[in-house]
Amino acid sequence: MTVAETLQFRAHARLLTMLGEQLIKNERVALVELVKNSYDADATLVTVDFTGFGQDYEVLADSAIVILDNGSGMTEHVVRTAWMNPATPSKSIEKAKNPVTPRGRVLQGEKGIGRFATFKLGNQVSLVTRPAGENSETTLLVDISSIDEGSESESQRIDYYLEDLSVSLETGPPVLFTAKSPSSSTHGTQLEVRGLRAEWSAQLVMEAFADLDRMQPQLWAADSIRRPDFEVRFLRDGEDLNLGTERTEEFQAILERAVLRVSNGRFDDEKGQFRFELDGRLVELSLEDSEIRGLRRFRTHFQDDQSNWVAPQCGPFGFEFHVFDFGSNAPAAHWLDRDEKAMLREHRIYLYRDDIRVYPYGDPRDDWLEVDAIRGTESARSMFSNDQTVGYVTITQADNPLLRDKTSREGLLDVGRATRDFVVLIQTILSWLRSKPYEQYAAANRRVREKVLRAERFDRHIHALRTEFALPAKAVEYLDALETAIGSERELSSMQIARTEQLAGVGMSVETASHDLIAAGAESLRLAKQILGELNLLDLSREPVYSITSTLITRLDFVNSRFKDVQGLFVSTRQKSRELDIAMLTRRIRSMYSGLHRHEGIEFELAEPFELKAVSTEAAVLQCLINLVDNATYWLMTSGAASKRIRAFVPDDSTLVITDNGPGVADQDEPFIFEPFYSGKGEAGKGLGLYIARQNGLRSGFSVELGHSGDERDLAGATFMVKFNGLDEK
């Protein structure tokens, strides 16, 4: 009689790398998984430091990626029983007990595959962690380079089992997480990964940051410039790369140029209803409405063979969309330049679960809503193009239990009806937006273009009058005069357009050059600081070269700040209106002109009390103030007066007055100074400054007027009043 033998599974060590290859698509996804662990640990700050890389982030022998957070940390017991046991159910168990962290975050991880993300990045890992409230720090060292391809022969690697891998664990007094540490945190976790597997580059680093920057829907919030409660920063050799903030502001401004803005959207599965605000107007659409049931996507999916309507199984969800007009003939309020279109093309419609992104939905190369397929098989007018619409959809673990991630982190599992119901409902609301409100906008826009065509028909009618009718001599005389007048107006318009385009081209060139110079200056400043640090290490702080380098850093910092002032003037069409400190901006302009004013003997006085706040766009206000101060400076420089003075004061809570004691505006110039291409400076002026200042003001919530304010502080020369809309109009 045979005796049954009891066997046990024994895992080969290379299972760590094999599963990493299968479960984690690439290094960007690996970083996201590790940062999500920090989120679950209630961290408020995570830094990803690329240390020891080449100039273009080439991987060198000493390269490492260091991920540091100020989260709750792990005890030695957790490191032993959870971190060292891949696929442990520890998070699932914790989620069942306490699904929400002390900071109110819904736990994201549950599969225990974070270790695979670590080994996807590299084969040598150092983990240092200190839990909150404990006086010890645990250090774990793992090296799996011996099981990597090419490290040894195939037969030797096959003989390695998980238990054969040597792992060093040490617990002792805190060294990294102390009050005096760079992180200033007494708890948290640091992962240092070496033996990097991928070939990194500057572009890949930027793409990785973009992934993490969009991990939460912070990009879309109206107050997104505020500091979030979970922040990810990228460093290079310990120095903050300061990525993201500027482009976030620019993106927010572009959103304001949308044709349609859908906000506070919600699908209620119990009521079977979409509810949202369309450009501030409340809209409610029932799934029983003919406008919805008449849409092909909805009807095909939710109507069965017996013509019965099937209820969605996905659960409720939220949404927000911004729809744009990419056409070259879009109205000015919605027109987009090439750079703005390029920025929008970096985004699609994202999906967030409990405020954390579901990857890869939202990537420019991902078409999870099948937009291209719909436009290819149906009418293009039935759906927006992929470029045209950006936004996000929100779900939760509690409300949408049937919408689950694939283990590979490549979107939602397509099991049962829930996921398909969810996708079709989003397609449905997008189709409605395209066929109803957007089509109404397009029709109105076509009517405007028809007016232009009617102007062209005017020429044909004039020609017909001349050639087909025997007109009296007096009528011909009037017709000649009419044609001459219209021809003169067209010639003037063509000249103005040509000059505007020429100046716009110059402005674009200056903008590009200043952007490049800012980048070069920032790099030069970084290198100069690095040199200063090396001089310190060499104990050369008392040598002349140290003093010269310090002076160089000061000068480079000054040049950088001035170029940033210039760069800020070029984004008025993209900036978001917000509350501005007008008094502070005026002081900034005074500082910009201080050198010239000292040289010319001009006093720029700010009459106290000098406080004013208003809602507008910073670039528009700066352009206006620079123009007014520049004009005053020019005329004072030409006046030859012994005392030259510019004065700024605030007569009330919505007005800024800029006045000077120069020659003032000539009577014959007064009616025309705000007209384009008219300049009282003659050949020295372009005639666009005041015109642009006023036009920008009209679009940005303020007006510019010439006159006297009636205040005794007015000086004898030119006086301009900048009147802002009240803060209550924000």
PEBEL-V491499 format. One record per run of one state. SS is the DSSP state (@ for helix, = for strand, . for the rest). FROM is the first residue (numbers start at 1). LEN is the number of residues. Records with the same first field share a line. If there is no record, write none. Layout:
BEGIN
SS=FROM-LEN / FROM-LEN
END
This chain:
BEGIN
.=1-11 / 13-2 / 24-3 / 41-4 / 52-12 / 70-6 / 84-6 / 98-2 / 101-5 / 107-7 / 131-5 / 144-1 / 148-6 / 159-2 / 165-2 / 174-14 / 197-5 / 214-3 / 221-10 / 237-2 / 241-4 / 256-4 / 269-4 / 279-2 / 287-3 / 294-2 / 304-5 / 310-7 / 324-14 / 345-4 / 354-2 / 358-13 / 378-2 / 383-6 / 396-9 / 406-6 / 413-5 / 436-1 / 469-4 / 538-6 / 571-7 / 601-1 / 607-6 / 617-1 / 640-4 / 653-2 / 661-6 / 671-11 / 685-4 / 701-1 / 707-12 / 725-2 / 730-1
==12-1 / 45-7 / 64-6 / 100-1 / 106-1 / 122-9 / 136-8 / 161-1 / 167-7 / 188-9 / 231-6 / 239-2 / 260-9 / 273-6 / 281-6 / 303-1 / 309-1 / 317-7 / 349-5 / 356-2 / 389-7 / 405-1 / 412-1 / 578-4 / 602-5 / 613-4 / 644-9 / 655-6 / 702-5 / 719-6
@=15-9 / 27-14 / 76-8 / 90-8 / 114-8 / 145-3 / 154-5 / 162-3 / 202-12 / 217-4 / 245-11 / 290-4 / 296-7 / 338-7 / 371-7 / 380-3 / 418-18 / 437-32 / 473-65 / 544-27 / 582-19 / 618-22 / 667-4 / 682-3 / 689-12 / 727-3
END
